[in-house]
Each structure stands twice: as structure tokens, then as C-alpha cells.
Amino acid sequence: MSSPTGPASGLPVRMPRPRQPGRHRRPEPLAAPEGAPALVLAVPGTTSAATRSLAEEVVSIARSELPGLDARIGYLDGDDAEFPTLQSVLTRAAEERTARYEQARAAGADVTAPDGPVAVVVPLLAGPDNALLRRVRQAVMESRIAADLTDVLGPHPLLAEALHVRLSEAGLARADRARLFTVATAADGIILASVGGEEAVQAAGITGMLLAARLAVPVMAAALDEEGAIAATAEQLRGSGSQQLALAPYLIGPEIDAGLLDAAAKEAGCSAAEALGPYPAIGKLALAKYTTALGIAPQQPQGAQVR
């Protein structure tokens, strides 16, 4: 039994864990501010169950990193039934924000009228694609909703990590650069395939340099949407001594027809890795774009070695 001064003798006493002092103290977990704008992931490409699954996994990762985050998905080619369009998602977010304010006032709460952007729109693109970005901007404008639009996710060291993982999953690269075990089918030259023209190729090239440092093999970026560019890059790599090439899509997936990747790999005479897909880094980078836009980012996500 317990006494006025505490538990009876012999019973365990559960004490709160003291906070760790000094610079190694764990940071306080970050949570979304009350009333913060929604994160709206703008998903390009043809809608499908696979596209929806990918987008849902990306926003799930973002929510796990920032508790309380209001994350939504809007499709550039949606139908507003199964796949809500970006415009309708923004309109719904604005209506719900207004409704919450009016309900709070009706309940007698002392609240201020909502101000600032209703949402932060993050394009689900690894690199710049002006044609798709114009469509995202147009959708935001046509919604007539106050929303901030962020830049694309790359270039970033985490995308180099993701490319490394996809290549290793396909047996085209060492899975662990630290232990240096070999893979019989490992490529000695990588073609980094992008879409979006020359600007996209240049942006992919930055991530390509990071990937080259990870794999210690030459990496060259080329445009999938430029006729002959992949084959020319393959010829250039072979001319510099690479014998076993691999195609690494610098793409998340929905923005490109899978048939185009297959055709490019055949054109280059090499195997191809999968697109980046819902790799955890994609969700973290989408969240980083959101928190940076709001000025609440503790720091940008850091790259990590593939284990």
C-alpha cells in the first residue's frame, strides 16, 4: 500500500527520465504548428493505382517526420472522382480552413481570421521539367487559392543515395561502398536519364557527380526526351573505357511512361534500374521543401551511406 509520502516500501518508483545535458541532448521533436498550411503534393503523369500508392507512401513518410502535418495529394491529370485534381484539393483545403474558423467563432473562441497561404504545393519531381511546372503553376492560379509553390526536390545528396539503392537492387552496383564487396553485374558506367530538356540534364548532372563519388565510376546525365541523347551518351562512356553500362532513371516514376525507359535501355544496349519511386528520401525532401517554405525547418535532411 502507499503512504502519504509515496509508495509503500519495496514497490518500484517510476521516475521521469532526466533530460540529457550538453550538446548531445536529443532535440525536441518538431510538430506542425497549429493552423499551418496543408502540404499538397502535386503529382504529374497518368493516374493509376500504382501512382496513387506511390503518392500516398510519400505523404505518409512526410507525416511520420512531422506529426500533425496536413498532407494531401492533387493530380495534374486527375478526374475529381477517384483522383482529385490539384485545383479541387486546394479549394477543399481553403473551404475547410474557413469552416474551422467559423466553427471556432460560433463556439465563442477568441480566434483571428485565417491569414497567409492555404497550402504549400510541392511538385513530385526530382528535377526541373518546365512543361510540367507550368501546368502546376497554371493549376494553382486557376484554383484562385493562396498557395506557395516550392521548387522541385533535387538536386540533393539523398537522391544520389536513392539512385545507388535502386542500382544495387537491380544488381548493377555494390550495395555497400564501405565493405567493397563486388557484384558480378556491377556497371562501370552510369547513364543518368532525365526529362525536361537541357536544364534538367544539368540538374541531374549535379546529383550524378555525387553518385559517381559513391560508386567510383563515371556517371553522365542524358535526356530521355531528346532523340538519340541516350545512345550518344552510351557511346561516349564506352569510348572512355566503360564496358558494362547501366541506365539509372533520375525520375520518381509517374512523370514518365515506363515504355520510354525500356526503349532507352535497349537503345543504349544496357540494363536499367527502377525509377526512384517512394524511396524514404522522397518523402523527407518533400517535407523539407514544405518546412523551408514556412520557415520552420530545423535543418535540411542529410544524405546517408547505403548499408
Residue pairs with C-beta under 8 A, 6 or more apart in sequence:
1 8
2 8
2 11
6 13
7 13
19 25
20 26
27 298
29 67
30 66
30 291
30 296
30 298
31 66
31 67
31 68
32 66
32 67
32 68
32 69
32 70
33 294
33 296
34 68
35 97
35 114
36 68
36 69
36 70
36 294
36 296
37 70
37 93
37 116
37 117
37 118
37 119
37 120
37 147
37 148
37 294
38 70
38 71
38 72
38 93
38 118
38 119
38 120
39 59
39 62
39 69
39 70
39 71
39 72
39 119
39 120
39 122
39 286
39 287
39 290
40 71
40 72
40 73
40 74
40 86
40 89
40 90
40 93
40 119
40 120
40 121
40 122
40 147
41 55
41 58
41 59
41 71
41 72
41 73
41 74
41 122
41 124
41 286
42 74
42 76
42 86
42 121
42 122
42 123
42 124
42 136
42 139
43 51
43 55
43 73
43 74
43 75
43 76
43 124
43 254
44 76
44 77
44 123
44 124
44 125
44 129
44 132
44 135
44 136
44 254
44 255
45 51
45 76
45 77
45 253
45 254
45 255
45 256
46 77
46 254
46 257
47 75
47 77
47 78
47 79
47 82
47 83
50 253
51 75
51 253
51 254
52 73
52 83
53 278
54 252
54 253
54 254
54 277
54 278
55 73
55 124
55 254
56 73
57 278
57 283
58 124
58 278
58 282
58 283
58 286
59 71
59 72
59 73
59 283
59 286
60 283
61 278
61 280
61 282
61 283
61 284
61 287
62 69
62 71
62 283
62 284
62 286
62 287
62 290
63 69
63 71
64 283
65 283
65 284
65 287
66 287
66 291
69 287
69 290
70 93
72 89
72 92
72 93
72 119
73 84
73 89
74 84
74 85
74 86
74 87
74 88
74 89
74 90
74 121
74 139
75 83
75 84
75 85
75 86
76 85
76 86
76 132
76 135
76 136
76 139
77 83
78 84
78 85
78 86
78 88
79 85
80 88
84 92
85 139
86 121
86 136
86 139
86 140
86 143
87 139
87 142
87 143
89 119
90 118
90 119
90 121
90 140
90 143
90 145
90 147
91 143
91 145
93 118
93 119
93 145
94 118
94 145
94 146
97 114
97 118
98 114
101 111
101 113
101 114
104 111
105 111
116 146
117 146
117 147
117 148
118 145
118 146
118 147
119 145
119 147
119 148
120 147
120 148
120 149
120 150
120 289
120 290
120 293
120 294
121 136
121 140
121 147
121 148
121 149
121 150
122 150
122 153
122 286
122 289
122 290
123 132
123 133
123 136
123 149
123 150
123 151
123 152
123 153
124 153
124 252
124 254
124 255
124 282
124 286
125 132
125 133
125 152
125 153
125 252
125 255
126 152
126 153
126 154
126 159
126 194
126 204
126 207
126 250
126 251
126 252
126 276
127 152
127 154
127 155
127 194
127 196
127 200
127 203
127 204
127 250
128 152
128 196
128 199
128 200
128 203
129 152
129 195
129 196
129 197
129 200
129 255
130 196
130 197
130 199
131 196
132 196
132 255
133 152
136 149
137 149
140 147
140 149
148 293
150 289
150 290
150 292
150 293
151 289
152 203
153 159
153 252
153 282
153 285
153 286
153 289
154 203
154 204
154 206
154 207
154 250
154 285
155 203
155 204
155 206
155 207
155 210
156 207
156 281
156 285
156 300
156 301
156 303
157 210
157 302
157 303
158 281
158 284
158 285
158 301
158 302
158 303
158 304
159 207
159 250
159 276
159 281
159 285
160 207
160 208
160 210
160 211
160 214
160 303
161 214
161 281
161 303
161 304
161 305
161 306
162 276
162 279
162 281
162 282
163 192
163 207
163 211
163 248
163 250
163 273
163 276
164 173
164 177
164 211
164 214
164 215
164 306
165 279
165 306
166 248
166 249
166 273
166 274
166 275
166 276
166 277
166 279
167 173
167 187
167 190
167 215
167 246
167 248
167 273
168 174
168 175
168 183
168 306
169 273
169 274
170 246
170 271
170 272
170 273
170 274
171 183
171 185
171 186
172 183
172 185
172 186
172 187
172 246
172 248
172 271
172 273
173 183
173 186
173 187
173 215
173 246
174 180
174 181
174 182
174 183
174 186
174 215
175 181
175 183
175 306
176 305
176 306
176 307
177 214
177 215
177 216
177 305
177 306
178 305
178 307
185 244
185 271
186 244
187 217
187 242
187 244
187 245
187 246
187 270
187 271
188 217
188 218
188 241
188 242
188 243
188 244
188 245
189 217
189 218
189 219
189 220
189 237
189 238
189 240
189 242
189 243
189 244
189 245
189 246
190 208
190 211
190 212
190 215
190 217
190 218
190 219
190 220
190 245
190 246
190 247
190 248
191 219
191 220
191 221
191 222
191 230
191 233
191 234
191 237
191 245
191 246
191 247
191 248
191 268
191 270
192 204
192 205
192 207
192 208
192 211
192 219
192 220
192 221
192 222
192 248
192 250
193 204
193 221
193 222
193 223
193 224
193 230
193 247
193 248
193 249
193 250
193 251
193 261
193 264
194 200
194 201
194 203
194 204
194 221
194 222
194 223
194 224
194 250
194 251
195 223
195 224
195 225
195 251
195 255
195 256
196 223
196 225
197 223
197 225
197 226
198 223
200 223
201 221
201 222
201 223
202 221
204 221
204 250
205 220
205 221
207 250
208 219
208 220
208 221
208 250
209 219
210 303
211 219
211 248
212 218
212 219
214 306
217 242
218 237
218 240
218 242
219 248
220 233
220 236
220 237
221 233
221 250
222 229
222 230
222 232
222 233
223 229
223 230
224 230
224 249
224 256
224 260
224 261
224 264
230 247
230 264
230 267
230 268
231 267
231 268
233 268
234 245
234 267
234 268
234 269
234 270
237 245
238 245
244 270
245 268
245 269
245 270
246 270
246 271
246 272
246 273
247 261
247 264
247 265
247 268
247 270
247 271
247 272
247 273
248 272
248 273
249 256
249 261
249 272
249 273
249 274
249 275
249 276
250 276
251 261
251 275
251 276
252 275
252 276
252 277
252 282
253 275
253 276
253 277
256 275
261 272
261 275
262 272
264 272
265 271
265 272
276 282
281 301
284 301
285 301
288 297
288 300
288 301
291 297
291 298
292 300
